[in-house]
Amino acid sequence: MNKTYNPSKEDWKELIKRPVQKSEDLNSLVRTIFDDIKEKGDQAIKEYTQRFDQISLEEIQVSKGEIEKDSQKVSEELKRAIEVAYTNIFKFHKSQELQVKKIEITEGVICWQESRPIESVGIYIPGGTAPLFSTVLMLGIPAKIAGCQNIILCTPPDENGAIDPAILYTAQLIGIETVFKVGGIQAIGAMTFGTETLPKVYKILGPGNQYVTAAKQVATHYGVAIDMPAGPSELLVIADETCIPAYVAADLLSQAEHGIDSQVIAVINNEETLLKIEKEVNKQLEELPRKEIAKEAIAKSKLIMIEDEKDTLSFVNEYAPEHLIVVTKNDDFYIQNIQNAGSVFIGNYTPESAGDYASGTNHTLPTNGFAKNYSGVNLDTFVKKITFQEITKKGIQKIGQSIEVMAENEGLQAHKNAVTLRLNKVESE
């Protein structure tokens, strides 16, 4: 890892850079693929799957029989683990349901807000080197709780043209029946425009590499909403001498093994702890099955020593990490003052992987600094909020004159008339 000691604030801009491809290059590729999908539909999907995944597909949709058959390949041990995670994630997201509360703003003026599900959503599940069946839980559960009528799942096929059985089992557990063997930019394009087989959706959700992230952002230009720009995984750890270096190193590596474009950073207040963490990273790295992937990510990652707590906090808020772990003697200071982070993990015994799998919180989170203006996925991600109001005769008398005056001063006479007619009627009775 790259070590930096007491960087000046002028150096922060360089330190918070993410290792990503230039967006203009990505956008050009995305638009080319999108245009092909608009024109050729399923044929374009199959062509790009052959080109990028080296798989020739006869059918892009997974049949119900295939889902049933392959789900049975999942071990009982893994099924039990998935079911534990399902229970916890369901409980946490169920608690987020909006309770309708009618407010009498003034006598005769009643307002309230209700949630309505987004009718059609598409969830993207990364495959590649690590098929993320856990993401099926994170997206499928709140979609079901919200009441989304149509949920489609896209995920890239493996080298045999199949979907990982754990992904199919998890989809089946949640009740998602429409699954497609499509990944990357072509999956996002298909959900954006629809094809002969794959339906268009109103909102696309799910993490992915920088290609998927770029495609989701381009999709918004065609009237499709997205959850957030969720790209390559990242983690920042704030630590001091109270941390257990082996735990910090394990957490850093847990994100580094996601992919070569992942980034991990540790901000530490003293050199001795910094060096202990570095030693543990190097030691544990050699034992990982995904060592080569993690090595590339670690080579672009950073160990930074910042002694002052306020400077540390400012740096973290500027970086705006997807995942933030806080392991210090003054955790409360950071918890109370952190402004920009996707999800926060506190103390030596709260690994980031708990949030990835089974603590209950969602692991689909904003990356690349977007934690400054986006939340992670939650129940609200799958609903729209509709406001209602009901005004009685007494109510229109209470606020009517104010509306008339404001409308007249904006030069909107019809707005004023809509109130005046009612007021005149009420006052004549």
Disulfide bonds with the S-S distance in Angstrom:
none
